[in-house]
Each structure stands twice: as structure tokens, then as C-alpha cells.
Amino acid sequence: MAIRVTDHDPSWAERAATACDDVTAALPGVFDAIEHIGSTAVPGLAANPSST
């Protein structure tokens, strides 16, 4: 599998927040917190957005 590094995409933060909200809504009371971590969580940093 090839690793693809792309320029930072400002939508990554919003997409992560939406995913966290979806998981929290689907599993209420299961998580204290969900954090967006990794290279796509760092503003301005090129990253490997493996899900895209």
C-alpha cells in the first residue's frame, strides 16, 4: 500500500469533530472524551489522510 502525503486540509478538523459527535451520539455514556489525534490533527502539517 502506498503512503500518500497531502497538504493540510482545514476540513479535517470539522470532519473529525463530526465523527466524534456521531460516535458519542451512537454510544451515549460510553466515552468521557474522544480526541482527534495524529498528523491530520495538526493545523498546517502535511499528512496521510488514510481514509480518503
Contacts in CASP RR format, 6 or more apart in sequence:
PFRMAT RR
TARGET T0000
AUTHOR 0000-0000-0000
METHOD contacts of the structure
MODEL  1
MAIRVTDHDPSWAERAATACDDVTAALPGVFDAIEHIGSTAVPGLAANPS
ST
3 48 0 8 1.000
4 48 0 8 1.000
4 49 0 8 1.000
5 46 0 8 1.000
5 47 0 8 1.000
5 48 0 8 1.000
6 46 0 8 1.000
6 47 0 8 1.000
6 48 0 8 1.000
6 49 0 8 1.000
7 46 0 8 1.000
8 42 0 8 1.000
8 43 0 8 1.000
8 44 0 8 1.000
8 45 0 8 1.000
8 46 0 8 1.000
8 47 0 8 1.000
9 40 0 8 1.000
9 49 0 8 1.000
10 43 0 8 1.000
12 36 0 8 1.000
12 40 0 8 1.000
12 41 0 8 1.000
12 47 0 8 1.000
12 49 0 8 1.000
13 36 0 8 1.000
13 41 0 8 1.000
13 43 0 8 1.000
16 36 0 8 1.000
16 40 0 8 1.000
16 41 0 8 1.000
17 36 0 8 1.000
20 34 0 8 1.000
20 36 0 8 1.000
23 31 0 8 1.000
23 34 0 8 1.000
24 31 0 8 1.000
24 34 0 8 1.000
38 47 0 8 1.000
39 45 0 8 1.000
39 46 0 8 1.000
39 47 0 8 1.000
39 48 0 8 1.000
40 47 0 8 1.000
40 49 0 8 1.000
END
